[in-house]
Amino acid sequence: MIYKEEVRDLFSVPEDYYLAHCVSADFGMGKGIVVEFNKRFDMKNILQSKYPDYLNQYTRCRIGGDCILEGRVLNLITKERYFHKPTIVTMRIALQKMKKICIKYGITKIAMPTIGAGLDKLSWSTVSDQIKMIFDDTDIEILVCKLK
């Protein structure tokens, strides 16, 4: 694994990067960087139309973390509802599922913001440790794009 953190605009990375971000199982997408993902990729409408019963399945099964690939966007589902907060456990499960997707589809470059550390209030150092641990045995490059 190659892991880098840079101060840069996430949406300025080359097209060969897949973009990862966190969403809730209800696909609320009303605050934070998800608003920009929705504006650029129409992600809320795509997820709601392709997975209309996702929240019910998530709630019924108590998945606790998931990842959905749509286009070049990896949607890490780390909480049930938009107003909930994720835990490091749900983040870890979502990251593990993202790793499986990357291996399955040959994805070798991921760019992401400091996931879970903004509105979701997780410790960035704890989340970045999880990322490094989970992806350590892969050839995947992870670029974390930080705000100035």
Backbone bond lengths (Angstrom), bond angles and torsions (degrees), N, CA, C in turn:
res aa  C-N    CA-C-N  psi(-1)  N-CA   C-N-CA  omega(-1)  CA-C   N-CA-C  phi
1 M - - - 1.452 - - 1.520 109.13 -
2 I 1.303 114.04 141.98 1.463 121.03 170.95 1.517 105.74 -112.18
3 Y 1.312 116.92 125.93 1.460 122.33 -178.63 1.523 108.52 -123.05
4 K 1.337 115.66 126.21 1.464 120.72 179.29 1.526 109.35 -136.31
5 E 1.306 115.94 145.57 1.458 122.46 170.33 1.524 107.21 -120.59
6 E 1.334 115.70 129.10 1.458 121.34 -179.50 1.511 109.73 -137.14
7 V 1.329 115.48 149.41 1.455 120.44 170.89 1.522 105.97 -83.93
8 R 1.335 115.87 108.72 1.465 120.94 179.32 1.514 110.12 -168.37
9 D 1.317 115.16 164.56 1.458 122.47 177.61 1.534 107.85 -76.20
10 L 1.305 116.09 121.00 1.466 121.55 179.52 1.525 111.48 -53.51
11 F 1.311 117.04 -37.95 1.462 120.58 -174.44 1.531 113.14 -82.36
12 S 1.336 116.37 4.70 1.464 119.99 177.05 1.532 112.15 -99.58
13 V 1.331 117.52 0.75 1.472 119.54 -179.01 1.528 109.36 -70.71
14 P 1.334 117.19 154.52 1.468 119.98 179.17 1.534 112.22 -59.38
15 E 1.310 115.70 157.96 1.470 122.97 -176.40 1.524 114.15 -64.28
16 D 1.332 118.11 -15.46 1.464 118.55 -179.94 1.533 112.48 -81.38
17 Y 1.312 117.01 -1.95 1.470 121.14 173.58 1.523 109.78 -89.34
18 Y 1.316 115.78 139.03 1.453 121.41 167.52 1.518 106.26 -89.62
19 L 1.310 116.85 144.86 1.461 121.46 -176.95 1.523 109.54 -104.70
20 A 1.320 116.46 131.26 1.466 121.34 -179.99 1.523 109.46 -114.79
21 H 1.332 115.27 143.16 1.460 121.01 175.13 1.516 108.30 -157.01
22 C 1.323 116.51 169.39 1.465 121.43 -178.23 1.521 110.92 -101.40
23 V 1.330 115.04 141.60 1.461 121.97 174.90 1.524 108.27 -138.17
24 S 1.309 114.95 167.30 1.468 120.24 175.27 1.521 108.72 -96.78
25 A 1.319 116.03 160.11 1.468 121.56 -178.72 1.520 112.69 -66.12
26 D 1.331 117.71 -18.04 1.470 119.59 176.52 1.533 111.74 -89.02
27 F 1.343 116.59 2.44 1.466 123.59 179.60 1.526 111.35 52.65
28 G 1.339 116.78 40.17 1.464 122.22 -178.62 1.519 113.56 -58.34
29 M 1.298 118.30 -53.40 1.464 125.45 173.45 1.527 114.42 49.34
30 G 1.325 116.72 50.75 1.460 119.34 -177.17 1.513 115.77 -107.55
31 K 1.340 118.21 -14.85 1.469 121.06 -176.80 1.515 110.50 -141.74
32 G 1.322 114.38 157.34 1.460 120.20 175.15 1.518 112.77 79.10
33 I 1.308 115.96 -159.13 1.465 122.12 -174.74 1.530 112.50 -67.94
34 V 1.350 117.44 -20.30 1.472 119.13 178.24 1.527 111.44 -61.76
35 V 1.314 116.76 -27.37 1.470 120.71 177.77 1.527 109.32 -62.06
36 E 1.321 116.14 -42.14 1.470 120.53 178.93 1.529 110.97 -69.38
37 F 1.332 117.65 -39.09 1.468 120.58 175.42 1.528 110.02 -60.11
38 N 1.313 115.94 -41.58 1.461 120.02 -179.92 1.529 110.70 -66.26
39 K 1.317 116.57 -41.76 1.463 120.94 -179.57 1.531 111.03 -64.19
40 R 1.313 116.43 -42.36 1.469 120.83 -175.80 1.528 113.91 -80.90
41 F 1.336 117.42 -33.06 1.459 120.91 -172.15 1.526 113.83 -121.67
42 D 1.336 118.23 1.09 1.473 122.69 -176.63 1.533 110.35 53.43
43 M 1.321 115.94 38.23 1.460 122.01 -170.55 1.530 112.80 -63.60
44 K 1.316 117.91 -39.85 1.469 119.96 -178.59 1.524 110.80 -60.71
45 N 1.336 116.69 -48.16 1.469 120.25 -179.83 1.528 111.45 -64.72
46 I 1.324 116.97 -40.40 1.465 120.30 179.66 1.522 110.27 -63.23
47 L 1.330 116.99 -48.81 1.465 120.16 -178.19 1.527 111.16 -65.27
48 Q 1.334 116.81 -43.17 1.469 119.19 -179.83 1.526 111.89 -65.05
49 S 1.329 117.57 -36.33 1.469 118.94 -178.68 1.530 111.98 -77.91
50 K 1.327 118.09 -36.11 1.461 120.57 -179.31 1.532 113.14 -81.08
51 Y 1.319 116.18 -25.84 1.467 121.39 -176.31 1.528 110.38 -130.93
52 P 1.343 117.40 60.55 1.472 119.76 -173.79 1.526 114.39 -62.86
53 D 1.319 117.79 -26.08 1.467 121.32 -178.08 1.532 111.54 -106.97
54 Y 1.327 116.76 15.81 1.461 120.01 -173.67 1.529 112.71 -59.86
55 L 1.324 117.79 -45.97 1.468 120.55 -178.70 1.520 110.97 -58.61
56 N 1.339 117.11 -43.34 1.466 120.49 178.96 1.528 111.17 -63.44
57 Q 1.326 116.66 -42.36 1.467 119.82 178.36 1.518 110.46 -65.58
58 Y 1.319 116.44 -43.32 1.463 121.55 179.76 1.530 109.85 -59.96
59 T 1.317 115.76 -46.79 1.469 121.39 -178.47 1.527 110.76 -66.71
60 R 1.320 116.54 -46.32 1.471 121.65 -179.02 1.524 111.77 -61.98
61 C 1.317 116.51 -43.01 1.466 120.91 -175.35 1.521 113.03 -87.50
62 R 1.312 117.40 -12.85 1.469 120.98 -176.31 1.530 110.20 52.03
63 I 1.326 114.43 52.01 1.459 120.85 -177.09 1.538 110.53 -56.32
64 G 1.312 116.64 -46.65 1.452 119.87 176.97 1.513 115.44 82.64
65 G 1.280 119.21 -2.61 1.459 123.98 178.73 1.515 107.78 163.09
66 D 1.330 116.63 143.35 1.451 119.65 -177.30 1.522 108.20 -160.50
67 C 1.312 116.41 175.33 1.462 122.01 175.95 1.518 107.88 -149.04
68 I 1.319 115.69 132.10 1.463 122.02 178.09 1.525 107.88 -121.59
69 L 1.322 116.55 125.04 1.461 122.35 175.91 1.520 108.72 -92.02
70 E 1.321 115.59 124.32 1.467 122.21 174.43 1.517 107.70 -133.66
71 G 1.333 116.23 114.74 1.461 119.39 -175.90 1.514 108.92 62.07
72 R 1.319 115.77 -125.68 1.474 119.33 176.72 1.524 112.13 -105.66
73 V 1.338 115.84 24.07 1.463 120.83 179.92 1.531 110.31 -113.39
74 L 1.320 114.87 125.77 1.464 122.65 174.77 1.524 106.88 -98.27
75 N 1.322 115.87 110.49 1.464 122.33 -177.62 1.527 108.71 -95.12
76 L 1.323 116.50 103.37 1.461 121.56 179.10 1.526 108.52 -82.98
77 I 1.309 116.04 116.65 1.462 120.45 -179.15 1.522 107.34 -96.23
78 T 1.326 114.65 111.30 1.464 120.63 -170.84 1.525 113.94 -116.64
79 K 1.336 115.87 -0.71 1.464 119.54 -179.99 1.521 108.96 -158.65
80 E 1.322 115.70 160.93 1.453 120.91 -176.34 1.531 112.47 -74.96
81 R 1.307 116.81 -51.99 1.472 121.90 -176.28 1.525 110.29 -119.90
82 Y 1.317 115.35 154.50 1.465 120.23 -175.39 1.520 112.97 -59.02
83 F 1.318 118.21 -29.02 1.465 120.97 -177.28 1.531 112.85 -89.85
84 H 1.326 117.82 -3.16 1.467 121.59 175.41 1.530 109.77 -79.30
85 K 1.302 115.73 170.48 1.459 122.08 173.48 1.527 107.93 -116.54
86 P 1.328 117.20 140.85 1.467 119.43 177.57 1.519 110.15 -74.92
87 T 1.301 115.48 167.32 1.457 121.27 170.96 1.521 107.40 -113.81
88 I 1.305 116.80 166.96 1.462 119.21 177.44 1.529 109.93 -64.95
89 V 1.330 117.41 -26.29 1.467 120.95 177.85 1.526 110.38 -69.21
90 T 1.338 117.93 -47.06 1.470 119.36 179.30 1.526 110.41 -66.04
91 M 1.328 116.85 -34.11 1.468 120.31 176.50 1.529 109.65 -64.79
92 R 1.320 117.55 -45.43 1.464 121.73 -179.67 1.532 110.58 -60.23
93 I 1.328 117.16 -45.25 1.466 120.60 -179.77 1.529 110.44 -62.53
94 A 1.332 116.82 -43.34 1.473 120.72 178.69 1.531 110.46 -62.87
95 L 1.314 117.40 -42.09 1.468 121.01 178.36 1.527 111.52 -64.75
96 Q 1.328 117.26 -39.24 1.468 120.60 177.30 1.529 110.81 -63.77
97 K 1.324 116.38 -38.99 1.472 119.58 177.86 1.524 110.51 -69.45
98 M 1.336 117.12 -35.71 1.462 120.05 176.44 1.528 109.68 -63.70
99 K 1.307 117.95 -41.07 1.467 121.59 177.80 1.531 110.55 -59.10
100 K 1.337 117.29 -45.19 1.472 120.54 179.24 1.521 111.23 -60.66
101 I 1.332 116.54 -41.22 1.474 120.89 178.42 1.525 109.73 -63.22
102 C 1.323 117.06 -44.72 1.469 121.16 -179.69 1.525 110.99 -60.10
103 I 1.311 116.92 -44.36 1.466 120.87 179.16 1.527 110.26 -65.31
104 K 1.315 116.67 -44.57 1.472 121.04 -178.47 1.529 112.05 -61.08
105 Y 1.336 117.32 -40.99 1.460 120.88 -174.56 1.528 113.51 -102.49
106 G 1.322 117.71 6.69 1.459 120.58 177.81 1.516 113.87 68.70
107 I 1.301 117.82 29.88 1.467 122.41 178.83 1.530 107.87 -77.84
108 T 1.331 116.61 124.60 1.459 120.23 -175.36 1.522 113.81 -118.36
109 K 1.332 117.63 -5.57 1.466 120.53 -179.87 1.530 109.50 -137.07
110 I 1.328 114.99 125.46 1.463 121.27 178.27 1.523 108.42 -128.56
111 A 1.318 115.99 133.81 1.465 121.42 171.58 1.523 106.97 -117.49
112 M 1.324 115.60 142.45 1.461 120.11 -177.83 1.519 110.13 -152.85
113 P 1.322 115.91 157.90 1.465 118.68 170.15 1.533 108.43 -78.95
114 T 1.294 117.70 -173.32 1.467 121.36 175.86 1.535 106.91 -76.88
115 I 1.321 114.91 78.16 1.465 122.22 -173.31 1.531 112.39 -56.84
116 G 1.308 114.74 137.52 1.456 120.87 176.47 1.519 114.77 78.71
117 A 1.327 117.43 -11.44 1.460 120.06 -173.07 1.529 113.82 -98.09
118 G 1.313 117.21 -7.53 1.461 119.47 179.45 1.513 110.75 -88.15
119 L 1.316 115.79 -110.18 1.468 121.38 -179.81 1.521 112.41 -61.32
120 D 1.331 116.84 -25.77 1.468 120.50 -177.03 1.533 113.79 -80.36
121 K 1.330 117.25 -12.92 1.474 123.06 169.62 1.528 116.61 67.62
122 L 1.335 118.61 18.69 1.464 119.11 173.31 1.531 108.83 -79.04
123 S 1.300 116.28 156.92 1.459 121.43 176.62 1.521 109.29 -73.19
124 W 1.343 116.98 124.26 1.455 119.49 -179.39 1.527 111.32 -62.08
125 S 1.308 118.43 -39.00 1.470 119.49 -179.64 1.531 110.85 -62.75
126 T 1.321 117.34 -36.73 1.467 120.68 177.69 1.524 110.98 -68.67
127 V 1.333 116.64 -43.73 1.472 120.35 178.93 1.524 110.22 -64.82
128 S 1.332 117.69 -44.88 1.469 119.41 -179.03 1.537 110.98 -64.52
129 D 1.320 117.52 -34.60 1.475 120.03 174.60 1.525 110.90 -61.85
130 Q 1.331 116.62 -40.62 1.469 120.77 177.87 1.532 110.78 -63.57
131 I 1.314 116.79 -44.20 1.468 121.23 179.07 1.528 109.72 -58.36
132 K 1.326 115.98 -49.54 1.470 120.96 -178.42 1.527 111.38 -61.89
133 M 1.317 116.96 -41.75 1.464 120.91 -179.37 1.538 110.86 -66.45
134 I 1.323 117.12 -45.48 1.466 121.67 -175.32 1.526 111.60 -69.04
135 F 1.325 117.75 -40.20 1.462 121.32 -175.22 1.528 113.60 -95.65
136 D 1.320 117.56 2.11 1.458 122.99 -174.75 1.533 113.61 -53.63
137 D 1.312 118.12 -37.49 1.469 121.57 -175.22 1.529 112.81 -93.61
138 T 1.333 117.25 20.34 1.467 120.73 -179.42 1.530 110.31 -116.15
139 D 1.328 115.35 171.67 1.470 121.90 173.55 1.521 110.70 -101.63
140 I 1.309 117.20 22.37 1.456 122.91 -176.13 1.527 109.95 -83.89
141 E 1.329 115.44 133.71 1.461 121.46 175.46 1.534 107.95 -92.00
142 I 1.318 116.14 128.88 1.458 120.97 177.72 1.518 108.49 -118.29
143 L 1.317 115.06 120.95 1.448 122.42 178.60 1.523 108.68 -111.98
144 V 1.310 116.47 117.81 1.458 121.61 177.63 1.525 107.39 -97.15
145 C 1.318 116.07 120.21 1.458 121.96 -179.00 1.526 108.23 -98.62
146 K 1.328 114.50 115.51 1.462 120.72 -176.38 1.527 110.00 -103.53
147 L 1.310 114.52 152.48 1.457 120.57 174.35 1.524 109.49 -75.64
148 K 1.304 117.12 157.80 1.469 120.90 178.76 1.502 111.76 -65.57
